[in-house]
Amino acid sequence: MRILVTGASGKLGSQIVESLAEKIPTSHIIAGVRDTQSEKAEAFIGQGIEVRETDFEKKDTLVQAFQGIDRVFIVSTFGDADSSIRQQTNAVEAAVEARVAQIVYSSAPRADVSEFFLAGIHRIREEIIKASGISYVFVRNNWYVENELGTIQQCLNGAPWVTSAGTGHVGWVYRPDLAEATANVLIGDGHDQKAYELSGENLTQQQFVGALNEVTDKDIPLLAVDDAAYGEMLTGAGLPEDLVTILVMTQQGIREGGLENTHSDLEMLLGRKPTSVKEALQQLLS
Ligand SMILES: NC(=O)c1ccc[n+]([C@@H]2O[C@H](COP(=O)([O-])OP(=O)(O)OC[C@H]3O[C@@H](n4cnc5c(N)ncnc54)[C@H](OP(=O)(O)O)[C@@H]3O)[C@@H](O)[C@H]2O)c1
C-alpha cells in the first residue's frame, strides 16, 4: 500500500510522515510538498521517502502526484473561503482522476454541526469529499497545545494570561498525538466513512494556566476580561485587525463551548491514553 501525505513540509504533515516511517517501510510513504527543492524535501529523500510536488492551486501537480497512490492525507489549508473550496476541489478531483482509494482529511471538531467560526469551511470541505463518492475518513482535530506557545512565552516574560473565554472548555491536544492517530488511520482498516473527533484533555483557561504554572514553577495570573477589552489589548499590542478579529472570535467560540471535548476517539486510535496538557507542556518547554 502506498500512502501520500500532503502538507508534508508542515508541522502536522511532517509528524504524520515521521509516525508512518516508524510503522511501515519508507518505500510505502510519499511526502507531498509544494517545494521539492527545500531542506525538508531533501531530508525526506535522505530517509528513503519519495517526494512529489503537491500544490493545491495546481491541479496537474496533484493528478501527477496521486498516480499509484492508495491512500492520501489531505491537509486543511488556511485561507479565505474561495481558495479553500478551490483547493479542496482540486485535491478531491485529482484523487478521483488518479483512482486513489481513500482520502483522510484533517477537519475541525464536530465540523458537520458546530457553530464555531472555523468549522463552517471544514463542513464545506467535508461535503466536497463526500460528494465525490470516494472513501473518506475525517480526523476532526481539536485545538493544538502548540497554538499557545506564543502566549506562553509572553507570560514567561511577565504578562498575565488574558482571556475572555470564561469557563469554556477546550479539548487541548498534543499535535504528535494527532499525527500518530492519523498515521494509524492511514495504515489501518475499517475506518471508511468515519468521522473521528480527536480531542485531548478538557480544560478551562484557568486549568490550563494551572498546568502551565505547575510545569514552569511560576505563578502566572489569569486576567479575565470581556471580548471588547480582549480585542483592545491585542490591538494595543500592535496585532493586525484581521488577526485580532480571529482571536476574539476564538475566545467567544470557546466560551460558547465550540472547542469542548464532548467525545474523543483519540485514545481508541492511539491504543493508549492521549498525552495530557501537562505532559505536552513539559515536552514543549523542555
Ligand atoms: N487544530 C488546530 O489547533 C490548528 C492550528 C493551526 C492550524 N490548523 C490547521 O491544520 C493544518 C495543519 O496544521 P500545521 O500545524 O501542520 O500547519 P502548518 O505547519 O502551517 O502546515 C501547513 C501545510 O500546508 C501546506 N500548504 C499550504 N498551502 C498549500 C497549498 N496551496 N498547496 C499545498 N500545500 C499547501 C504548507 O506547505 P508549505 O510548507 O509549502 O507552506 C504546509 O505544509 C493547517 O494548515 C490549518 O488548516 C489547525
The ligand as a Tripos MOL2 file, in Angstrom:
@<TRIPOS>MOLECULE
LIG
   48    52     1     0     0
SMALL
NO_CHARGES

@<TRIPOS>ATOM
      1 N1         -6.3220   22.3070   15.2180 N.am      1 LIG1
      2 C1         -5.5580   23.3590   15.3970 C.2       1 LIG1
      3 O1         -5.3350   23.8280   16.5180 O.2       1 LIG1
      4 C2         -4.9020   24.0030   14.2220 C.ar      1 LIG1
      5 C3         -3.9710   25.0200   14.4300 C.ar      1 LIG1
      6 C4         -3.3280   25.5740   13.3330 C.ar      1 LIG1
      7 C5         -3.6560   25.1320   12.0640 C.ar      1 LIG1
      8 N2         -4.5790   24.1470   11.9040 N.ar      1 LIG1
      9 C6         -4.9620   23.6400   10.5720 C.3       1 LIG1
     10 O2         -4.2870   22.4000   10.4290 O.3       1 LIG1
     11 C7         -3.4190   22.4440    9.2870 C.3       1 LIG1
     12 C8         -2.1390   21.6950    9.6050 C.3       1 LIG1
     13 O3         -1.5240   22.2900   10.7250 O.3       1 LIG1
     14 P1          0.0510   22.5120   10.7680 P.3       1 LIG1
     15 O4          0.3890   22.8300   12.1610 O.co2     1 LIG1
     16 O5          0.7390   21.4000   10.0790 O.co2     1 LIG1
     17 O6          0.2000   23.8410    9.8570 O.3       1 LIG1
     18 P2          1.4880   24.2730    9.0300 P.3       1 LIG1
     19 O7          2.7400   23.8690    9.7350 O.co2     1 LIG1
     20 O8          1.2840   25.7200    8.7130 O.co2     1 LIG1
     21 O9          1.3970   23.4190    7.6860 O.3       1 LIG1
     22 C9          0.5270   23.7360    6.6450 C.3       1 LIG1
     23 C10         0.9180   22.8900    5.4520 C.3       1 LIG1
     24 O10         0.0060   23.1720    4.3820 O.3       1 LIG1
     25 C11         0.7880   23.3710    3.2090 C.3       1 LIG1
     26 N3          0.0780   24.2270    2.2650 N.ar      1 LIG1
     27 C12        -0.3980   25.4730    2.4590 C.ar      1 LIG1
     28 N4         -0.9630   25.9380    1.3160 N.ar      1 LIG1
     29 C13        -0.8220   24.9600    0.4010 C.ar      1 LIG1
     30 C14        -1.1770   24.8380   -0.9690 C.ar      1 LIG1
     31 N5         -1.7800   25.8240   -1.6350 N.pl3     1 LIG1
     32 N6         -0.8680   23.6830   -1.6140 N.ar      1 LIG1
     33 C15        -0.2460   22.6770   -0.9590 C.ar      1 LIG1
     34 N7          0.1350   22.7260    0.3190 N.ar      1 LIG1
     35 C16        -0.1540   23.8650    0.9960 C.ar      1 LIG1
     36 C17         2.0560   24.0470    3.6980 C.3       1 LIG1
     37 O11         3.0460   23.9540    2.7060 O.3       1 LIG1
     38 P3          4.3120   24.9770    2.6420 P.3       1 LIG1
     39 O12         5.3140   24.4440    3.6250 O.co2     1 LIG1
     40 O13         4.7370   24.9080    1.2390 O.co2     1 LIG1
     41 O14         3.7740   26.3410    3.0300 O.co2     1 LIG1
     42 C18         2.3410   23.2080    4.9330 C.3       1 LIG1
     43 O15         2.9620   22.0140    4.5880 O.3       1 LIG1
     44 C19        -3.2360   23.9270    8.9920 C.3       1 LIG1
     45 O16        -2.9820   24.1250    7.6140 O.3       1 LIG1
     46 C20        -4.5390   24.5330    9.4380 C.3       1 LIG1
     47 O17        -5.5380   24.4260    8.4390 O.3       1 LIG1
     48 C21        -5.2010   23.5690   12.9530 C.ar      1 LIG1
@<TRIPOS>BOND
     1     1     2 1
     2     2     3 2
     3     2     4 1
     4     4     5 ar
     5     4    48 ar
     6     5     6 ar
     7     6     7 ar
     8     7     8 ar
     9     8     9 1
    10     8    48 ar
    11     9    10 1
    12     9    46 1
    13    10    11 1
    14    11    12 1
    15    11    44 1
    16    12    13 1
    17    13    14 1
    18    14    15 2
    19    14    16 1
    20    14    17 1
    21    17    18 1
    22    18    19 2
    23    18    20 1
    24    18    21 1
    25    21    22 1
    26    22    23 1
    27    23    24 1
    28    23    42 1
    29    24    25 1
    30    25    26 1
    31    25    36 1
    32    26    27 ar
    33    26    35 ar
    34    27    28 ar
    35    28    29 ar
    36    29    30 ar
    37    29    35 ar
    38    30    31 1
    39    30    32 ar
    40    32    33 ar
    41    33    34 ar
    42    34    35 ar
    43    36    37 1
    44    36    42 1
    45    37    38 1
    46    38    39 2
    47    38    40 1
    48    38    41 1
    49    42    43 1
    50    44    45 1
    51    44    46 1
    52    46    47 1
@<TRIPOS>SUBSTRUCTURE
     1 LIG1         1 GROUP 0 **** ****
